[in-house]
Amino acid sequence: MVSCPGFNLPKNPRRRDLVQLAQAWGWTIEPAGYEQLKATRPGWSSVSITGHHDHKPIPKGTANKIYRQLLRPLLEPSAATPDLQTQVAVLAQQLEAAGQERDEWAAQCQHYRQVVEQADLDQEAAEQLLLEIEQRNHRLVSERHWLSKRLRKLGSQLQKAQRQARVALEQLRWLHGQNQLLQADLKMSVASIEQVEAIALRAQALRSQGAPSDQCLAQLLGQLHQVLGLSEPQA
């Protein structure tokens, strides 16, 4: 099972344990029907958290499946971040377009006023025209305000996703360090085995030549103790 340092499931997981992990990793817990819960997160599919009571144990297989789904954003943050950046870029373009459209309507409003003054049009028709322009201008201002709020919200979500990505990166670095330590230990073990095999071959060669002397046996035994990290035998 994939695990995250400091956030492992207990031996007998309960719904409360999964809810606490989801909240610690940035998920939002919401109701999902009769006594059911689900975890939601911007840019990710919701995760159903089974069980009808917080303290009732959940089958280990089901708990592990939910655990992996909740952990995915920490291990694969890039899967969600591009969507947020795309939304921010689209909203920024819409905001810029709304501003340009508002400026164009403002220019048209001035033009219409000049037309009304120069052509001496009917006062009632001119007022109706100006009213429509002002309503459109007010609507554009409202849309621009909404887009600005939406852009700020998405910017906040993007910052949150970046923080989560940094946390995931630190965890990956920790795992990489542990892997390097294991590789170093493995190399030392292999080297020790090779040295022991060399000593065994030397002892075998001495036996084939006849009974080895006590000095040779003591020397081989000392080398073997040194390789295995044991204390020297008492004389």
BELJO-V994809 format. One record per residue. N is the residue number from 1. SS is DSSP state (@ for helix, = for strand, . for the rest). Layout:
# BELJO-V994809
N	SS
N	SS
This chain:
# BELJO-V994809
1	.
2	.
3	.
4	=
5	.
6	.
7	=
8	.
9	.
10	.
11	.
12	.
13	.
14	=
15	@
16	@
17	@
18	@
19	@
20	@
21	@
22	@
23	@
24	@
25	.
26	.
27	.
28	=
29	=
30	=
31	=
32	.
33	.
34	.
35	.
36	.
37	=
38	=
39	=
40	=
41	=
42	.
43	.
44	=
45	=
46	=
47	=
48	=
49	=
50	.
51	.
52	.
53	.
54	.
55	.
56	.
57	=
58	.
59	.
60	@
61	@
62	@
63	@
64	@
65	@
66	@
67	@
68	@
69	@
70	@
71	@
72	@
73	@
74	@
75	@
76	.
77	.
78	@
79	@
80	@
81	@
82	@
83	@
84	@
85	@
86	@
87	@
88	@
89	@
90	@
91	@
92	@
93	@
94	@
95	@
96	@
97	@
98	@
99	@
100	@
101	@
102	@
103	@
104	@
105	@
106	@
107	@
108	@
109	@
110	@
111	@
112	@
113	@
114	@
115	@
116	@
117	@
118	@
119	@
120	.
121	.
122	.
123	@
124	@
125	@
126	@
127	@
128	@
129	@
130	@
131	@
132	@
133	@
134	@
135	@
136	@
137	@
138	@
139	@
140	@
141	@
142	@
143	@
144	@
145	@
146	@
147	@
148	@
149	@
150	@
151	@
152	@
153	@
154	@
155	@
156	@
157	@
158	@
159	@
160	@
161	@
162	@
163	@
164	@
165	@
166	@
167	@
168	@
169	@
170	@
171	@
172	@
173	@
174	@
175	@
176	@
177	@
178	@
179	@
180	@
181	@
182	@
183	@
184	@
185	@
186	@
187	@
188	@
189	@
190	@
191	@
192	@
193	@
194	@
195	@
196	@
197	@
198	@
199	@
200	@
201	@
202	@
203	@
204	@
205	@
206	@
207	@
208	@
209	.
210	.
211	.
212	.
213	.
214	@
215	@
216	@
217	@
218	@
219	@
220	@
221	@
222	@
223	@
224	@
225	@
226	@
227	@
228	@
229	.
230	.
231	.
232	.
233	.
234	.
235	.
